[in-house]
């Protein structure tokens, strides 16, 4: 009876010859899945646990990257590609299809792993001292584009079972199309090279680009875009090429100098400018800052009057030189600036008059603070002009301002 059953089994097997290769194919698929499980759940997790507790900085960075999980994906695809060719009885078309798809998947996996390596290189570079403000992210992205372009070419070649050289020979015909498609990438690449070579921009720079409403710190420089975090905490994304084609202001020089400029004017009423009497000149000696100026200026004026005026002309105040309240005030402001510990004495420091206008006589202060911190800068500037505005009446000067509704009401009441 057993002999009959064995004969029937063999006869049935001969009749259904496709069962054996199908069985081996299912077994191969199971082995591929099992190897993937072993690689992911055992090997990868073990390696990551070791890297996680490691004191090796590079090991921690490798753990945080996706390099090892992506490399593990090669194992099941490799088993399928090699194993399917060892099964007898499978259709040649099926074997080629499985091998081509597996090879294309391997190429894709390796390309993604290369991308993870490039990201790892960028992360390592950013941890180096002095490299944070000189990013290589744009170049990393360019290399990624090249790697992925080659990957697409190799995957198509694998799926079509053709040599990549045959596909490369046809790229010349579509070069114009590729240039058109990657136009922005090429322009961004050229802009990135110019920005890098000329040191136009760094991460952390304070930049202003008014036409794009950008005013803040650069937080990221990529191949295609530069991200600027404005002072209102919004983020403006600017095409990289705009930093080459458009005008923008970079405040890096101010920060490197360590001093921020104050350039502000007080508008004086020109009717309040006048000559000083002898009594007023004497009264100004109570200002310690300008005592030396008063002595020197008085001696200079008296010498000039003796040398260039006749005796009869000296008797007339119209012909002689005299001190003015504005001149004394200008000397006072200059010495006040020179005595301030919060102003840079090694940089330009000026108190000057500008061209008179219908809005009054602009009296400008031009100096630099000893800090670039915004809050401290504004405090120093406010303290300075608080004092100047309050001291003006002591010199007989008045601030000019447009009359308000209250002024007109008071005038009408008179």
WOVEN-V36352 format. One record per residue. N is the residue number from 1. RES is the residue in one letter. SS is DSSP state (H for helix, E for strand, C for the rest). PSI is psi in whole degrees, -180 to 180 (* if undefined). NEAR is the number of other ideal C-beta (glycine too) atoms within 12 Angstrom. Layout:
n | res | ss | psi | near
N | RES | SS | PSI | NEAR
N | RES | SS | PSI | NEAR
This chain:
n | res | ss | psi | near
1 | X | C | -41 | 7
2 | X | H | -34 | 8
3 | X | H | -39 | 9
4 | X | H | -42 | 10
5 | X | H | -40 | 11
6 | X | H | -40 | 12
7 | X | H | -41 | 13
8 | X | H | -40 | 14
9 | X | H | -45 | 15
10 | X | H | -39 | 14
11 | X | H | -40 | 13
12 | X | H | -37 | 14
13 | X | H | -43 | 16
14 | X | H | -35 | 13
15 | X | H | -35 | 11
16 | X | C | 68 | 15
17 | X | C | -20 | 16
18 | X | H | -13 | 18
19 | X | H | -39 | 16
20 | X | H | -52 | 18
21 | X | H | -31 | 22
22 | X | H | -39 | 18
23 | X | H | -47 | 19
24 | X | H | -34 | 22
25 | X | H | -44 | 27
26 | X | H | -39 | 18
27 | X | H | -40 | 20
28 | X | H | -41 | 29
29 | X | H | -41 | 22
30 | X | H | -45 | 18
31 | X | H | -38 | 24
32 | X | H | -45 | 29
33 | X | H | -42 | 20
34 | X | H | -41 | 18
35 | X | H | -37 | 26
36 | X | H | -40 | 27
37 | X | H | -45 | 18
38 | X | H | -44 | 19
39 | X | H | -43 | 28
40 | X | H | -49 | 23
41 | X | H | -26 | 17
42 | X | H | -63 | 17
43 | X | H | -52 | 20
44 | X | H | -45 | 27
45 | X | H | -37 | 19
46 | X | H | -44 | 18
47 | X | H | -43 | 23
48 | X | H | -35 | 25
49 | X | H | -41 | 15
50 | X | H | -43 | 18
51 | X | H | -33 | 23
52 | X | H | -39 | 18
53 | X | C | 3 | 13
54 | X | C | 148 | 17
55 | X | C | -3 | 10
56 | X | C | 119 | 13
57 | X | H | -43 | 16
58 | X | H | -36 | 18
59 | X | H | -40 | 22
60 | X | H | -38 | 20
61 | X | H | -37 | 26
62 | X | H | -37 | 30
63 | X | H | -41 | 27
64 | X | H | -21 | 21
65 | X | C | 175 | 28
66 | X | C | 20 | 24
67 | X | H | -54 | 31
68 | X | H | -46 | 32
69 | X | H | -37 | 26
70 | X | H | -36 | 29
71 | X | H | -32 | 28
72 | X | H | -21 | 29
73 | X | H | -15 | 31
74 | X | H | -31 | 30
75 | X | H | -55 | 32
76 | X | H | -37 | 28
77 | X | H | -37 | 33
78 | X | H | -40 | 27
79 | X | H | -42 | 30
80 | X | H | -45 | 36
81 | X | H | -40 | 28
82 | X | H | -42 | 23
83 | X | H | -35 | 28
84 | X | H | -28 | 35
85 | X | H | -15 | 22
86 | X | H | -6 | 20
87 | X | C | 119 | 27
88 | X | C | 146 | 16
89 | X | C | -10 | 20
90 | X | C | 145 | 26
91 | X | C | 142 | 16
92 | X | H | -38 | 15
93 | X | H | -39 | 12
94 | X | H | -42 | 20
95 | X | H | -46 | 27
96 | X | H | -40 | 21
97 | X | H | -47 | 21
98 | X | H | -43 | 32
99 | X | H | -42 | 29
100 | X | H | -44 | 28
101 | X | H | -42 | 23
102 | X | H | -43 | 33
103 | X | H | -41 | 31
104 | X | H | -39 | 28
105 | X | H | -39 | 31
106 | X | H | -43 | 30
107 | X | H | -44 | 32
108 | X | H | -43 | 29
109 | X | H | -44 | 31
110 | X | H | -37 | 28
111 | X | H | -42 | 31
112 | X | H | -36 | 29
113 | X | H | -40 | 27
114 | X | H | -40 | 27
115 | X | H | -40 | 28
116 | X | H | -38 | 29
117 | X | H | -41 | 26
118 | X | H | -41 | 29
119 | X | H | -39 | 28
120 | X | H | -41 | 28
121 | X | H | -42 | 26
122 | X | H | -42 | 30
123 | X | H | -42 | 27
124 | X | H | -41 | 22
125 | X | H | -40 | 22
126 | X | H | -23 | 23
127 | X | H | -12 | 16
128 | X | C | 142 | 16
129 | X | C | 133 | 9
130 | X | C | 4 | 12
131 | X | C | -6 | 19
132 | X | C | -39 | 22
133 | X | C | 3 | 26
134 | X | C | 72 | 25
135 | X | C | 152 | 32
136 | X | C | 18 | 28
137 | X | H | -39 | 35
138 | X | H | -39 | 34
139 | X | H | -37 | 25
140 | X | H | -43 | 29
141 | X | H | -37 | 28
142 | X | H | -45 | 28
143 | X | H | -38 | 24
144 | X | H | -43 | 27
145 | X | H | -43 | 28
146 | X | H | -45 | 22
147 | X | H | -45 | 26
148 | X | H | -32 | 23
149 | X | H | -43 | 23
150 | X | H | -37 | 23
151 | X | H | -46 | 27
152 | X | H | -41 | 22
153 | X | H | -45 | 29
154 | X | H | -36 | 29
155 | X | H | -43 | 29
156 | X | H | -41 | 25
157 | X | H | -39 | 24
158 | X | H | -43 | 30
159 | X | H | -35 | 24
160 | X | H | -6 | 19
161 | X | C | 46 | 22
162 | X | C | 161 | 19
163 | X | C | 139 | 15
164 | X | H | -26 | 24
165 | X | H | -33 | 12
166 | X | H | -40 | 14
167 | X | H | -36 | 24
168 | X | H | -34 | 19
169 | X | H | -23 | 14
170 | X | C | -3 | 18
171 | X | H | -27 | 20
172 | X | H | -33 | 12
173 | X | H | -25 | 11
174 | X | H | 20 | 15
175 | X | H | -42 | 13
176 | X | H | -39 | 12
177 | X | H | -42 | 13
178 | X | H | -41 | 19
179 | X | H | -40 | 15
180 | X | H | -41 | 12
181 | X | H | -41 | 14
182 | X | C | 26 | 21
183 | X | H | -48 | 16
184 | X | H | -38 | 20
185 | X | H | -42 | 29
186 | X | H | -44 | 21
187 | X | H | -40 | 22
188 | X | H | -37 | 33
189 | X | H | -47 | 27
190 | X | H | -42 | 22
191 | X | H | -40 | 33
192 | X | H | -41 | 34
193 | X | H | -43 | 22
194 | X | H | -42 | 20
195 | X | H | -42 | 37
196 | X | H | -47 | 26
197 | X | H | -36 | 13
198 | X | H | 0 | 14
199 | X | C | 48 | 16
200 | X | C | -28 | 27
201 | X | C | 141 | 39
202 | X | C | 158 | 30
203 | X | C | 131 | 28
204 | X | C | -11 | 25
205 | X | C | 143 | 35
206 | X | E | 117 | 30
207 | X | E | 152 | 39
208 | X | E | 129 | 27
209 | X | E | 86 | 28
210 | X | H | -35 | 14
211 | X | H | -15 | 15
212 | X | H | 10 | 23
213 | X | C | 38 | 17
214 | X | E | 125 | 34
215 | X | E | 94 | 26
216 | X | E | -159 | 29
217 | X | E | 140 | 30
218 | X | E | 125 | 40
219 | X | E | -14 | 30
220 | X | E | 135 | 30
221 | X | E | 110 | 40
222 | X | C | -176 | 32
223 | X | C | -44 | 35
224 | X | C | -29 | 28
225 | X | E | 156 | 29
226 | X | E | 128 | 42
227 | X | E | 130 | 26
228 | X | E | 124 | 37
229 | X | E | 111 | 24
230 | X | E | 167 | 24
231 | X | C | -15 | 19
232 | X | C | 13 | 12
233 | X | C | 5 | 12
234 | X | C | 162 | 15
235 | X | E | 127 | 21
236 | X | E | 128 | 30
237 | X | E | 121 | 23
238 | X | E | 132 | 37
239 | X | E | 138 | 28
240 | X | C | -37 | 39
241 | X | C | -21 | 26
242 | X | H | -24 | 28
243 | X | H | -7 | 36
244 | X | H | -37 | 25
245 | X | H | -27 | 19
246 | X | C | 158 | 21
247 | X | C | 140 | 15
248 | X | C | 160 | 29
249 | X | E | 129 | 21
250 | X | E | 122 | 29
251 | X | C | 15 | 27
252 | X | H | -40 | 24
253 | X | H | -38 | 18
254 | X | H | -44 | 26
255 | X | H | -40 | 22
256 | X | H | -33 | 17
257 | X | H | -34 | 19
258 | X | C | 4 | 19
259 | X | C | 142 | 28
260 | X | C | 139 | 30
261 | X | E | 139 | 26
262 | X | E | 123 | 35
263 | X | E | 90 | 21
264 | X | E | 147 | 23
265 | X | E | 147 | 27
266 | X | E | 131 | 35
267 | X | E | 116 | 27
268 | X | E | 148 | 36
269 | X | C | 117 | 26
270 | X | H | -22 | 23
271 | X | H | -15 | 15
272 | X | H | -2 | 22
273 | X | C | 130 | 27
274 | X | C | 170 | 22
275 | X | E | 157 | 20
276 | X | C | 141 | 28
277 | X | C | 168 | 16
278 | X | H | -38 | 17
279 | X | H | -40 | 9
280 | X | H | -38 | 22
281 | X | H | -42 | 28
282 | X | H | -36 | 16
283 | X | H | -28 | 18
284 | X | H | -9 | 33
285 | X | H | -11 | 19
286 | X | H | -15 | 14
287 | X | C | 109 | 25
288 | X | H | -31 | 14
289 | X | H | -25 | 24
290 | X | H | 14 | 33
291 | X | H | -45 | 20
292 | X | H | -36 | 18
293 | X | H | -43 | 29
294 | X | H | -43 | 29
295 | X | H | -47 | 18
296 | X | H | -45 | 15
297 | X | H | -39 | 26
298 | X | H | -44 | 26
299 | X | H | -39 | 16
300 | X | H | -44 | 18
301 | X | H | -43 | 28
302 | X | H | -40 | 21
303 | X | H | -43 | 15
304 | X | H | -44 | 17
305 | X | H | -38 | 22
306 | X | H | -38 | 16
307 | X | H | -34 | 14
308 | X | H | -3 | 14
309 | X | C | 144 | 20
310 | X | C | 166 | 13
311 | X | H | -38 | 11
312 | X | H | -30 | 10
313 | X | H | -31 | 16
314 | X | H | -28 | 20
315 | X | C | -19 | 12
316 | X | C | 126 | 13
317 | X | C | -18 | 17
318 | X | C | -35 | 12
319 | X | C | -20 | 16
320 | X | C | 157 | 23
321 | X | C | 144 | 25
322 | X | C | 159 | 26
323 | X | C | 151 | 35
324 | X | E | 155 | 28
325 | X | H | -31 | 31
326 | X | H | -39 | 31
327 | X | H | -41 | 32
328 | X | H | -40 | 37
329 | X | H | -41 | 39
330 | X | H | -42 | 32
331 | X | H | -39 | 29
332 | X | H | -46 | 35
333 | X | H | -42 | 41
334 | X | H | -44 | 28
335 | X | H | -31 | 24
336 | X | H | -40 | 29
337 | X | H | -41 | 35
338 | X | H | -23 | 22
339 | X | C | -6 | 19
340 | X | C | 128 | 26
341 | X | C | -13 | 14
342 | X | C | 6 | 25
343 | X | E | 142 | 34
344 | X | C | 119 | 27
345 | X | C | -13 | 19
346 | X | C | -4 | 13
347 | X | C | 172 | 20
348 | X | C | 133 | 19
349 | X | C | 111 | 27
350 | X | E | 142 | 23
351 | X | E | 118 | 33
352 | X | E | 163 | 24
353 | X | E | 145 | 27
354 | X | C | 179 | 21
355 | X | C | 130 | 15
356 | X | C | 150 | 19
357 | X | E | 170 | 14
358 | X | C | -18 | 11
359 | X | C | 2 | 18
360 | X | E | -172 | 25
361 | X | E | 110 | 29
362 | X | E | 124 | 25
363 | X | E | 109 | 38
364 | X | E | 140 | 26
365 | X | E | 126 | 36
366 | X | E | 112 | 25
367 | X | E | -179 | 34
368 | X | E | 136 | 30
369 | X | E | 167 | 35
370 | X | C | 12 | 22
371 | X | C | 156 | 24
372 | X | C | 1 | 24
373 | X | C | 128 | 17
374 | X | H | -50 | 19
375 | X | H | -47 | 14
376 | X | H | -40 | 17
377 | X | H | -47 | 29
378 | X | H | -36 | 18
379 | X | H | -44 | 17
380 | X | H | -45 | 32
381 | X | H | -42 | 28
382 | X | H | -43 | 18
383 | X | H | -40 | 21
384 | X | H | -50 | 32
385 | X | H | -25 | 27
386 | X | H | -46 | 14
387 | X | H | -44 | 22
388 | X | H | -43 | 33
389 | X | H | -36 | 25
390 | X | H | -30 | 15
391 | X | H | -12 | 25
392 | X | H | -47 | 29
393 | X | H | -26 | 16
394 | X | H | -23 | 21
395 | X | H | 8 | 35
396 | X | C | 22 | 25
397 | X | C | 153 | 35
398 | X | C | 148 | 25
399 | X | E | 139 | 26
400 | X | C | 135 | 24
401 | X | C | 153 | 15
402 | X | C | 139 | 14
403 | X | C | 138 | 13
404 | X | C | 177 | 10
405 | X | H | -35 | 10
406 | X | H | -37 | 12
407 | X | H | -43 | 13
408 | X | H | -35 | 12
409 | X | H | -43 | 11
410 | X | H | -39 | 11
411 | X | H | -40 | 11
412 | X | H | -32 | 10
413 | X | H | -25 | 8
414 | X | C | * | 7
